[in-house]
Amino acid sequence: MQLGSWLSTLVFLPVFGLVMVVFDVAQRIARLFGQRPQEYVAGALQWALVHTFGICDTRLAVERSPNVLPWTSYIIVSNHQSMFDIPILGSLFFSNFPKYISKRSLGRWIPSVSYNLRRGGHVRNGGVSAMIFPEGTRARVGDLGPFKPAGTLALLEEAPHTPVVPVTIDNSWRLLQHNFFPVPWGVRVRVHIGAPIARHASEDRAALMARVRGDIADALERWREEAPAAACAVR
C-alpha cells in the first residue's frame, strides 16, 4: 500500500499543480467578462481539483440536507482539517458561489486560490455565500477544536438575514498526514451538510455558534462510533 501511495502521488502532484496553474490563467481571462464568469471558472477549478484526488483513490461520501438549495446565499460554517477542505466544499456548494474567510497570507502566492480570494467578491453583495472555518486553524489529527468567535460573529452581524449551514468534514486530514509525501491511497473523506438554520432579529448569536459546533461534534462522534462497528462486522 505504501508503494501504491508513492506511485499515485508521483502522478497526482504534477496534475494537481497543473490544474492550479491552468485555472489561474482561466480565472483572469474570465474576470475580463465580469465577476460571475470568474465565479463559474472558480467552481470548475474546485470540481477539477476534487476529481484529481481520484488518482490516489480518494473517495468522497456526502450526506446532504435536501433543504440546502442551489442558487441561494448561506453562511457556511465548517470544521477544518486540511487545505483540501476548500476545493471539496467548494465543489459541493458550486451553485451557492462560496467566498472564503481565510488568512490574509493565502491571498498572496498560491496559483488560482490566491486570485480567487482576492477577486472573488463579498457576501454582502448578494448572490453569493460565505464559508468560514471558525477553529481558525487546521486540526491535524481530526479533533474538533474550540471556535474562535470574533470572525464568525462579525460575519453573522454583517449578514443578519442569511441562513447558517453547519458542515462537518472528516478524514481530509489524512490526505496531508505525510505533507504530500506520499498522499495516502484510498482515503475516504466524509462530509455532512446540515439543514439551514433560519435567522431572526432577536437571536442569540453565541448560542447559534454553540448550536453549530454541537451539530459538527455530533456528526464526528456518530462517524467514529460507526467505524469500530464496521471493523467488527468485517471480522
Secondary structure, DSSP 8 states (H G I E B T S, - for coil): -HHHHHHHHHHHHHHHHHHHHHHHHHHHHHHTT-HHHHHHHHHHHHHHHHHHGGGGT-EEEEEE-TT--TT---EEEE----TTHHHHHHHHTGGG-EEEE--TTHHHHSTTHHHHHHHS--GGGSS-EEEE-TTSS--TTS------HHHHHHHHHHSTTS-EEEEEEESGGGGGTTTTTT--TT-EEEEEE---B---TT--HHHHHHHHHHHHHHHHHHHHHHHHHHHHHH-
